[in-house]
């Protein structure tokens, strides 16, 4: 694995996790 690939993968993962948290946070707080 190259460093650039790892950085891109890390960025995509962070973005995905952030999106999921933002989408699910209201539902979790209302539960």
C-alpha distance matrix in Angstrom:
0.0 3.8 6.7 8.4 6.6 6.9 10.3 11.3 10.6 12.6 15.2 15.8 16.1 18.5 20.4 20.8 22.0 24.3 25.8 26.4 28.1 30.2 31.3 32.1 33.6 37.0 37.3 36.5 39.0 41.7 41.3
3.8 0.0 3.8 5.5 5.3 6.3 8.7 10.1 10.7 12.3 14.3 15.5 16.5 18.4 20.1 21.1 22.5 24.3 25.8 27.0 28.5 30.3 31.7 32.8 34.1 37.4 38.1 37.4 39.6 42.4 42.3
6.7 3.8 0.0 3.8 5.5 5.1 6.2 8.6 9.8 10.4 12.2 14.3 15.2 16.3 18.3 19.9 20.9 22.3 24.2 25.7 26.8 28.4 30.2 31.4 32.3 35.7 36.6 35.8 37.8 40.7 40.8
8.4 5.5 3.8 0.0 3.8 5.4 5.1 6.2 8.5 9.8 10.5 12.3 14.1 15.3 16.5 18.3 19.9 21.0 22.5 24.3 25.7 26.9 28.6 30.1 31.2 34.4 35.5 35.0 36.9 39.7 40.1
6.6 5.3 5.5 3.8 0.0 3.8 5.5 5.1 6.1 8.5 9.8 10.6 12.1 14.1 15.3 16.4 18.1 19.8 21.0 22.4 24.2 25.7 26.9 28.3 29.7 32.9 33.6 33.2 35.5 38.1 38.2
6.9 6.3 5.1 5.4 3.8 0.0 3.8 5.5 5.0 6.0 8.5 9.9 10.4 12.1 14.1 15.2 16.2 18.1 19.8 20.9 22.3 24.1 25.6 26.7 27.8 31.2 31.9 31.1 33.3 36.1 36.1
10.3 8.7 6.2 5.1 5.5 3.8 0.0 3.8 5.4 5.0 6.1 8.6 9.8 10.5 12.2 14.2 15.2 16.3 18.2 19.9 21.0 22.4 24.3 25.6 26.4 29.7 30.9 30.2 32.1 35.0 35.3
11.3 10.1 8.6 6.2 5.1 5.5 3.8 0.0 3.8 5.4 5.1 6.2 8.5 9.9 10.5 12.2 14.2 15.3 16.5 18.3 19.9 21.1 22.5 24.2 25.4 28.5 29.5 29.3 31.3 33.9 34.4
10.6 10.7 9.8 8.5 6.1 5.0 5.4 3.8 0.0 3.8 5.4 5.2 6.1 8.5 9.9 10.5 12.1 14.1 15.3 16.4 18.2 19.9 21.0 22.3 23.8 27.0 27.6 27.2 29.5 32.1 32.2
12.6 12.3 10.4 9.8 8.5 6.0 5.0 5.4 3.8 0.0 3.8 5.5 5.1 6.1 8.5 9.8 10.5 12.1 14.1 15.3 16.4 18.2 19.9 20.9 21.9 25.3 26.2 25.4 27.4 30.3 30.5
15.2 14.3 12.2 10.5 9.8 8.5 6.1 5.1 5.4 3.8 0.0 3.8 5.4 5.1 6.1 8.6 9.9 10.5 12.2 14.3 15.4 16.4 18.3 19.9 20.8 23.9 25.2 24.8 26.6 29.3 30.0
15.8 15.5 14.3 12.3 10.6 9.9 8.6 6.2 5.2 5.5 3.8 0.0 3.8 5.5 5.1 6.1 8.6 9.8 10.5 12.2 14.2 15.3 16.4 18.2 19.6 22.6 23.5 23.5 25.6 28.0 28.5
16.1 16.5 15.2 14.1 12.1 10.4 9.8 8.5 6.1 5.1 5.4 3.8 0.0 3.8 5.4 5.1 6.1 8.5 9.8 10.5 12.2 14.2 15.3 16.3 17.7 21.0 21.6 21.1 23.5 26.0 26.1
18.5 18.4 16.3 15.3 14.1 12.1 10.5 9.9 8.5 6.1 5.1 5.5 3.8 0.0 3.8 5.5 5.1 6.1 8.5 9.9 10.5 12.2 14.2 15.3 16.0 19.3 20.5 19.8 21.6 24.5 25.0
20.4 20.1 18.3 16.5 15.3 14.1 12.2 10.5 9.9 8.5 6.1 5.1 5.4 3.8 0.0 3.8 5.5 5.1 6.1 8.6 9.9 10.5 12.2 14.2 15.2 18.0 19.4 19.4 21.2 23.7 24.5
20.8 21.1 19.9 18.3 16.4 15.2 14.2 12.2 10.5 9.8 8.6 6.1 5.1 5.5 3.8 0.0 3.8 5.4 5.1 6.2 8.6 9.9 10.6 12.1 13.9 16.8 17.5 17.6 19.9 22.1 22.5
22.0 22.5 20.9 19.9 18.1 16.2 15.2 14.2 12.1 10.5 9.9 8.6 6.1 5.1 5.5 3.8 0.0 3.8 5.5 5.2 6.2 8.6 9.9 10.5 11.7 15.1 15.7 15.2 17.4 20.0 20.2
24.3 24.3 22.3 21.0 19.8 18.1 16.3 15.3 14.1 12.1 10.5 9.8 8.5 6.1 5.1 5.4 3.8 0.0 3.8 5.5 5.2 6.1 8.6 10.0 10.3 13.4 15.0 14.7 16.2 18.9 19.8
25.8 25.8 24.2 22.5 21.0 19.8 18.2 16.5 15.3 14.1 12.2 10.5 9.8 8.5 6.1 5.1 5.5 3.8 0.0 3.8 5.5 5.1 6.1 8.5 9.9 12.3 13.6 14.2 16.0 18.0 19.1
26.4 27.0 25.7 24.3 22.4 20.9 19.9 18.3 16.4 15.3 14.3 12.2 10.5 9.9 8.6 6.2 5.2 5.5 3.8 0.0 3.8 5.5 5.1 6.0 8.2 11.0 11.3 11.6 14.1 16.0 16.4
28.1 28.5 26.8 25.7 24.2 22.3 21.0 19.9 18.2 16.4 15.4 14.2 12.2 10.5 9.9 8.6 6.2 5.2 5.5 3.8 0.0 3.8 5.5 5.2 5.5 9.0 10.0 9.5 11.4 14.0 14.7
30.2 30.3 28.4 26.9 25.7 24.1 22.4 21.1 19.9 18.2 16.4 15.3 14.2 12.2 10.5 9.9 8.6 6.1 5.1 5.5 3.8 0.0 3.8 5.7 5.4 7.6 9.7 10.3 11.3 13.5 15.1
31.3 31.7 30.2 28.6 26.9 25.6 24.3 22.5 21.0 19.9 18.3 16.4 15.3 14.2 12.2 10.6 9.9 8.6 6.1 5.1 5.5 3.8 0.0 3.8 5.8 7.0 7.9 9.6 11.3 12.5 13.9
32.1 32.8 31.4 30.1 28.3 26.7 25.6 24.2 22.3 20.9 19.9 18.2 16.3 15.3 14.2 12.1 10.5 10.0 8.5 6.0 5.2 5.7 3.8 0.0 3.8 5.7 5.3 6.1 8.7 10.1 10.7
33.6 34.1 32.3 31.2 29.7 27.8 26.4 25.4 23.8 21.9 20.8 19.6 17.7 16.0 15.2 13.9 11.7 10.3 9.9 8.2 5.5 5.4 5.8 3.8 0.0 3.9 5.5 5.1 6.1 8.6 9.9
37.0 37.4 35.7 34.4 32.9 31.2 29.7 28.5 27.0 25.3 23.9 22.6 21.0 19.3 18.0 16.8 15.1 13.4 12.3 11.0 9.0 7.6 7.0 5.7 3.9 0.0 3.8 5.5 5.1 6.1 8.6
37.3 38.1 36.6 35.5 33.6 31.9 30.9 29.5 27.6 26.2 25.2 23.5 21.6 20.5 19.4 17.5 15.7 15.0 13.6 11.3 10.0 9.7 7.9 5.3 5.5 3.8 0.0 3.8 5.5 5.2 6.2
36.5 37.4 35.8 35.0 33.2 31.1 30.2 29.3 27.2 25.4 24.8 23.5 21.1 19.8 19.4 17.6 15.2 14.7 14.2 11.6 9.5 10.3 9.6 6.1 5.1 5.5 3.8 0.0 3.8 5.5 5.2
39.0 39.6 37.8 36.9 35.5 33.3 32.1 31.3 29.5 27.4 26.6 25.6 23.5 21.6 21.2 19.9 17.4 16.2 16.0 14.1 11.4 11.3 11.3 8.7 6.1 5.1 5.5 3.8 0.0 3.8 5.5
41.7 42.4 40.7 39.7 38.1 36.1 35.0 33.9 32.1 30.3 29.3 28.0 26.0 24.5 23.7 22.1 20.0 18.9 18.0 16.0 14.0 13.5 12.5 10.1 8.6 6.1 5.2 5.5 3.8 0.0 3.8
41.3 42.3 40.8 40.1 38.2 36.1 35.3 34.4 32.2 30.5 30.0 28.5 26.1 25.0 24.5 22.5 20.2 19.8 19.1 16.4 14.7 15.1 13.9 10.7 9.9 8.6 6.2 5.2 5.5 3.8 0.0
